[in-house]
Amino acid sequence: MLYNIVLRNVRKRYEYEELVKIFLHEDEYEIYALEQKVQGVFITEKQLEKEIEALDNCLYFSLEGETKEAKNRLKGEIFDCLSEITGIRPPWGSLTGVRPVKLCGMLQNPFKELTSDYRVSPHKAEEICNIYDYQQKMLNKCDERTIGMYIGIPFCPTRCLYCSFTSNQPSGDAVDRYLEALIKEIRYCGKKIKEQKLKVESVYIGGGTPTTLDETQLERLLKTVSESIDTDNLAEYTVEAGRPDTITRGKLAVLHSYGVGRISINPQSMKEDTLNLIGRSHSPEDIRRAFREAEKSGIPVINADLIAGLPGETPEDFRRSLNEVVSLGAENITVHSLAVKKASRLIEKDPDYHFRSRDTVTEMIDIAGEILTGRGYVPYYLYRQKHMSGSLENVGYCRDDTLGIYNIRIMDESQSVLACGAGAISKRYYPEENRIERVADVSNYEIYIERIDEMIERKEKDFFNWR
C-alpha cells in the first residue's frame, strides 16, 4: 500500500522523512510539503491542497509553529501514527539525530523527556543517561584553546561490502605522493598551533587503514607528528590498525616508540565465511596473531570493533565472535549495528537489508550488552547513523576506565577538531554561540595532492581565526 504523507506548514521535510524511512520502504510512501517547487517556486498551501485533493490513503500532519518543541511534537505524532499502522515501535522513538547522548545533556529532566517527548524506550533512555553521567564523571569540560587532532590515511587493502568511507586501494607511488602532501599540511598546522598557543588534547590517526603504510612510511608520518606538536603531553594518542592483515611486529614497534597509547584491531567478525563474504583479506587466525603481537608490543590499550548484522550471521555467530574478542584481551570493544550506506556494494545487492535484519540485530545488540557488562565493561559512548539495521546504535564499551577521549569529544561537539588529510573535516567550535563551523578537505586523495595549498589556505581562513 502506498501512503501519501501530507506535511502542512513544513518547508524542510528532511528530518521528518528520515523518521518515515524507519517505518516504511521508499516505495511505500510519498511526502507532500511546502518545500516542493513548481517552476522553481515553493508551492503555496492552496497549491498543496489542490495537489493532494485526489489522493487516497493520505496521512495528514501539521506543524504548529517553528520552535524546536513544535517540531518535536510533529515528529511524535508521525511516530505514533506509523507505529500504529506498521506494528513497529523502534526503541529510539522519534529521534533521528546521531548524538542522543549530547541531547541528554541538554534536557532538564532527561529520562522523562526522552521517554515522553521523544518516545524513546525506557531501556534506551536509561542507557544514554548512564553514559552521559559516566562521561561527566570521567572527563572535564575542555578549555576553549584545547583541541583534538585527526589525521586521515584514505587507503585500505580491500573495500568491504558495507563500506562507503573515503578509502582506496593504493598503487604505485600513490601513498608516497599522498604522504608528501599530508606532511606539508601537518607541518603547517603544527606551526599555527604553536603560534596561537593551542593545546592538543588527543591525536587520532584514522582512515581507511593507517597501517596500510609500510614501516618506513609509518615512521615518517609519526616523526612528522612528533616534530609538529607536543606529543609528550597528550591525554590520548590513537592509531587505527584496523585490518589485522596490515599489522606487523615492526609497525607495532614504530607505534610504541612514538608514544601511541591506543590502537584498534577490528575483526568485525571471527567467522571465516563472513570475513570472505564481506571482502576482508584476512582470517580469524590473523586476528588472533595481531592481538598476540599487540600485547607483546607494550601498547597499553587495544580497541576491537565488531559488527552486529553482517550478512549470513546468526545471533550465535555474533555471540561466539564477541566472547573470543573478550578472551583476546581487548580493553575497548565497540559494537556497531550494521549501517547499510547508499554508496556500499551491499545496498546495491540488497536495498532492503536494514529492514529485514531488524530482529536479528536487536538480539545481537542485547547479547552484547549482557556479555560485556557481565565481564566488567562499561558503555562509555554511543552514536547512531542513517540506515542502521533495526534503527539501532553503535556503543563503545571500556573496562578499567580506558575510555576513548577523542570518541567522546567528537560526539559531544564541544571541542574544536583540527583534521588533516583527504576527506578530513575540521570542526571549529565557538562556545559563546555553541556553534560548529566545518572546514573540509577534498575527499579524493589525488585532488587533495594537487590542491594541498588550497586545503592549507582553507584552514588559515576558516579554522585558525582564534581571537
N, C-alpha and C positions, 0 to 999 in steps of 0.2 A: 504494500500500500504506500502511496506517495502522500506525505503530509506537507501541506502548504503552511509555512510558519510566517505569520504576519507580525512584524515588529513595528508598532506605531510609535512615532516620535523618536525613532532611532536613526541616527546618521552613520554611526560607526558600529557595524554589526559584528566585527571580527571576534570579540571576546564571547559574544553570545553564540556565534556559530561554533566556536571551539567547544562550548558546552554541549551543543546539539550533537556534535560528532561523537561524543562519548556514548550516546544512546543509539544513534541512527547511522546507517551507512550513507555515503554521499548520494547514492541513487534512490534513497528513501525520503528525501526532503528537498524542498525549495524554500528559500528565505526571501521575503519581500520586505524592503525597508526603504527609508528615505534616501539612503546612500546610492540607490540605483540612479542611473543617469539616462536621460532621454536627450539625444543630440548634444551630449556634453554638459547638460544642466541637471542638477539634482531635481528629482520629481517632487511635486507638492503632495500634501496629504490628500487633496482631491484627486490627483492623478493616481496616487497609490490605491485609493479606494476603488477607482474605476478599473484599475488593472486586476484587482482581486475579486471583483464582484461575481465573476462567473466561475470561480474556482470551487472545487469540492475539498472536503477534508481539511478545512482551514483551522489552524490553532492561532488564536489572537492573543497578543501580549502588548502592553502599553507601558512605555517609560514615562513615569510621572516626575519630571524634573531632571536636572543634570548633576545632582550630587552623587557622591560615591554611595551613599545609603540607598538612594533611589535605584541606582544600577544594580546594587546587590539584591534589592528586593525583586527586581525584574528577573535576575538570574535564579533566585529562589523559586519564583513562580514557574519558570521554564523547567527547572529541575523537578519540581513536584509533579507537573503535568506529564513530563516524559517518563518519569518513574512509574506513574500510574499506567500509562499506555504500554510500556515495554515490560513492566515487571522487574526492572533492574533498578537497584539503588546503589550507585557507586559510593564507596566508602569515603571518598574525598568531597562528596557533596557537590556544591556549585562552584568549588574552587577550580580555576583553570590556570592560575599562575604557577610558576616553577618554584617559588620560595615561600612555602607555607610557614616555615619557622620564623622567617622575617616578619610575616604578617602577625604571627603570635605575639611578637614583641611590641606590636603597635596597638594591640587591643587592650581595653580597660579590664575586661573580665574574659580572658582568652577562652577557657573551656566552654563557658556558657555561650559566648558569641559564636564560636566555631560550630558548636552543635546546633544552635537555633538559627542564627542568621545565615550561616553558610552550609547548613545541612551535613556537616562532617560527622562521621560516625563517632561515638564516644571513644572507641578504641584508638582511632587515628588522632583525635583531638588530644587525648591523654598522652599519646606518644610524642607529638610535637611540643606539647607543653613541657614534658620531661626533658626533651632535647634542648629546648630553649633555656631551661633552668640550669642544665649541666654546662652549656656554653657560657652562661653568665658567671657561673662559679669558677670555671677554669680559665677564662680569658678576660683580661681587662679591655676596656674600650681603648682603641689605639689613638695616639696623638695625630693631629692633622698632618704633620710633616713626616709621619711614618707610612711607608708604602710597601706593597708587595710587588714582586717582580716575576714575570712569566717569560720564559724563553721557549720558542716553538721549533721543533725539528719535524718537518712535514713528510717524513719518509717511513715506510713500513716494508717488511719483507714481502707481504701479500696484502690484498684488501679483503677484509672479512665480509661475509654475506650480508651482515646487518649494518655495515659501516657507511656513514655519509660524511665523515670528517675530511678535512683537508690533509690527505696523505697520498703519497706517491711511491712507486717502486723505482728507486734510483738507478741510473745507468751512466756509464762513462764517468766523466768528471763532474757530474751534476752536484754531488754532495760537496766537493771541494769548492766549487763556484758559489754554492749557497752559503757555505761557512764563511767565505770571504766577505760576503755582503752582511751576514748576520753579525760577524765580529765587528765590522765597521759600526753597525747600529748599537751594539752593546757598549763599545768604547765611547761613542758619543753620549749615550745615556749615563755611563759612569762619570764622565766629565761634568755633566749637568747636575747629577746627584750631589757631587762634591761641592760644586759652585753654590748650589742652593741649600746646602746643609740638610739634605733629606736623609732619613734613616730607613734602610731596607730591613724590614722585619723578616721576610721569608723570600726564598727563591724557589721557583717551581719550574723545572725543565721538563716539558711535556711534548706531545706530538699528536699524531704519528708515534714513532718509537725512537726516542733519543739514542738507545743502544744499537740502532742500525748503524751508527757511526762506528768506524773501527777504532782501535785503541789510540792511535796517533791523533785521529780527528777528535775523539772524545777528550783527550788530554789538552789539545789545542783550545777547545771550547771552554773547558773548566779553568784553564790557566787564564784565559781572557776574562772570565767572570771574576776570578780572584784578584786580578790586577785592576779591575774596573770598580769593584765595590768592596766593602768591608765584610768579607765572608766569615771572619773570625767571631763576629758578634751577632750573627743571625740567630733568630729564635728557631728557624727551621730551614733546612736545605734538602730539597726533594728532587729526585730524578726518576722519571718513569722508565723502568727497564721492562716494560710490559710483556714483550714477547720472549718467552723462555729460550727460544732458538737463537736470540741475539745476545744472550748473556754468557760471558766467558770469565774465567778466573782473572785474566788480565784486565778486563774492563772494570770488574768489581774492585780490583786493587787501585785503579785510577780514581774511581769514585771515592773510595775510602781515603785516599791520600789527599784529596782536595776538600775533605770535611763534609761530604754528603752524608746526611744522617738518616735519610728515608729513601727507600726505593719501592717501586711497585713491580710485582711479578704477577701477571694477570692470566691465570689459567682459563677463565671463562667457564670451563667445564673440565672434569677429569675423565670424561668418557671419550675414548679414542674415535668412535664413529662420529660423534658430534663434532670433534675438532676437524675431522676430514670434511664433514658436510659444510661447515661454516667457512672453510678456507684457511684454517690455521696450518702453518707449515711446521708443526711440532707435535710431539707425542706426550702422553701423560708422564712418561719416564723423563723427558726433557724438563718438565715442570719440577719433578722431584729433584733432579740433578741441580737445577737452578737454585732451589731452596737450600740444598746442602752447601753449595758453593757460597751463597749469600751469607749463610750462618758462619762459615769459616772466615769470611772477609772482614768481619768486625763491624759491619754496618748495623746500627742498633735496631732500626725499625723497618719491617717489611710489611707492605700492604699487598693484599691479593684481591682481585676483582673476580666475582662470579656473576653469571647472568641467569636469571630465572626466566624460563620460557623459550629457550633455544629450540629450534625445530626438532621434533622427534624425541625430545626428552620427557621423561615422566617425573613426578614428584620424588620417586625413589632414586632415580638417577641423580637428581639435584641433591638429595639428602646425602648420598654417597660422596659426591664431589665436595660438599660443604664439610662433612666430617673429616675427609682426608686433608683438606686445606688447613683446618684447625690443627690436625695432628702434625702437619708440616711446620707449624710454629709461627704463622702469620700474626703479628701484633695487631694489625688492622685488617678488617675484611669489609669490603664494600659489596653489597648485594644490589645488583641492578635488575629492575624489571625491563625486559627487552623492549626497546623503543624501535618501532618499525619506521624508519625515516624514508621520506619520499625519494631521496637520491640513492637509496640502497638497492642492491640486487634482490633482496628478499621481497620487498614490496612489489617489484616487477613480477616476481613469480607468484606471489600470493597477497594481493591487496587487502584482504580481509583477515590477515593472520592475527592482528592485535585484538580483533573481536572474538575470534574463535578460541583463542588461548586464555581467555579471561579466568575461567575457573581453575585451570591448571596452574597459572601463575599465582593466583591468590593463595592456593595451597602451598606453593613453594615459598612465598614470602612469609607465610605463617610458620613454616618449618624453620626458616632462617632465624626468625625471632626467638622461637623456642630453643633451638640448639645453641645459638650464640649467647643469649642471656644466661642460659643454663651453664655455659662454660666460662662465665665471668666477663663477657664482653658487654660494653655499654653503647647504645646507639648515640652518636655524637653529632652527626649532621644528616640532613635529609633534603632531597630536592626532587622535582618532578620534571618530566619532559612531555612534549607532544607525542601522540600516537603510541603511548606506552601500553603494553599488553595489560588488560584489565584496568586501565586508567589508574595505575598504582604509583609506585615511587621507587627511588634509589635511596638506600640507607647505608651510611658508613658506621661500622662498629669498631670500637677500640677496647683494648684491655690495658690495665695498669696506667690509665690516663695518658696514653700515647696518641691523643687526638691530633688530627691534621689541621694546623693553624691556617694554612692557605685555603684549604677546603671550606672552612667556616667563614673566613673573611670574604671569599669570592661570592658566597651565597648571601651573606649579610649585607653586602654592598655599602659598607660604611668605612671603606678604606680605598684610597687610590691604588690602582694596579698598573704598573708600567710593563707593557708587553712588547716583546721584540720577536720578529720572525714572520714568515709568510702566514697569513691568516690570523695573526695575533691581534687582539683588540685591547688597547689600553683603556682604562676607565679612570677618569679624573673625577674625584669626589669633592663636592662643595658642601661642607657640613652645615653652613649657615642656612642653606636652602634645601638641605637633604636631597641633593640633585647629583646625578651621574651624567657626565658627558663622555661619549665613546670616541676614541681615535683609532681608526682601523688601518692595519697594513693590508695590502692586497693579498688575496689568498693563493693565487698561482705563484709557485716559487720561481719560475722563470721570469715572470713580470716583476716579482719582488726584486730579483737580482738587478734587472735593468733599471728599476726605478728606486733604488735604495736611497738615493739622495732626496727624493721626494718624500719617502717614508720618514726620514730624519726631519725634514722640514715640517711635516705634519706635527710631529711631536714638539718641535720648537714652538710652533704657533699655538697648538691646542692642548698640550699637556704641561709643558714647563712654563706655565704662566702664573707661577706662585707669587703672591703679593706679600 
